[in-house]
Amino acid sequence: MKKISTLFTKDPNDLGRVIDKINAENKWVINGDAIATRKFDGTAVAIINGELFKRFDAKKGRAIPVDAIPCQDADLISGHHPHWLKCNRSKSEDKFFFEGFDNLKTKTDGTYELCGPKVQGNPEKLERHTLIKHGSEVFDFSSFAFDDLREFLSENDIEGIVFHHISDGRMCKLRKSDFGIKRLKLEEA
């Protein structure tokens, strides 16, 4: 799974925020060629030929395991180079990945988000480890305007939105944090 760009342009004075200017590469979203889906806050996994894989980022200087499957070419600037690495039931670090996998009723090939009690502090507030299929929760927006999307994200306790091109597989994202908005803390929920 490739890293995807942000819908709006990053603020040059604060790269953690966006400004009201669409990224040129993402104009397809406002042209009506997008399906908006919920971005879950967990860790990316894939089911490939019925087998479970976790994301592995071979950043500069990090050795790439022999059996890792590259998701994209390395980014020459950041050194970011994501791969899929097969999970192993005998490894303790893969325990929660398999809990999510085993809790999945239908194991369909594709990409998922692993969420649950021991993942990223459990912002999704789940009681057990769960694999959530990417693109499974669709939003119906009447407008993709900057202010409308900021308002939606401020009113909903979600990580963000992933926009999927209707025909060619392109994606981009918009996070709540891109507007400086924080998620509810677990104790507030």
C-alpha positions, 0 to 999 in steps of 0.5 A, a space after each residue: 500500500 503506497 503512501 498517499 498525498 493530502 487532498 489540500 496543500 500543506 501550509 509552507 509555514 507549518 507542514 503539519 497543517 493544510 491551507 485552502 488550496 487543492 493539491 494539483 494532483 488531487 483535483 479529481 476529488 473536487 471534479 466529482 471522481 471520488 468516493 469518500 471513506 473513513 480513515 481509521 487510526 490503526 496500522 495497515 495490513 494486507 491479506 494476500 492470497 489468504 495470508 496476513 502481511 503487516 506494513 514494513 517501512 525500509 527507511 534509509 539504512 534499514 535492511 529490507 527482509 528478503 521476503 518483503 514485498 515492495 509497495 512502491 519505489 523508495 522516496 528519494 527525499 524521505 527514504 520512505 520505502 513501504 513493503 508488506 512483510 508476512 506475519 508469523 504466528 510464532 512471533 510475539 510482535 504479530 500476536 495482535 495482527 493474528 487476533 484481528 485476522 482470526 476475528 475476521 469472518 471473511 478473509 478476503 484479499 485486500 488492505 485493512 486497518 488493524 485497530 484495537 486495544 493494543 494498537 496506537 492507544 486504541 483511538 477507535 475504542 474497540 474492545 478486541 483487535 479487529 481488521 477493518 477493510 479499507 474503504 468499507 465506511 463510505 461518506 456521502 458529501 454534497 461538498 468537498 469545500 475546505 470549510 465543509 470538510 474541516 467542519 465535518 472533521 471537527 464534528 466527528 471523532 474519526 482520524 480522517 477521510 480517504 478519497 478513492 478515485 472512482 475508476 483508476 485506484 488513485 487515493 488521497 487523504 485528509 486528516 483531522 490533524 491537518 486542521 489542527 483538530 485533535 481526537 477525543 481522548 479515551 477517558 472523554 469517550 
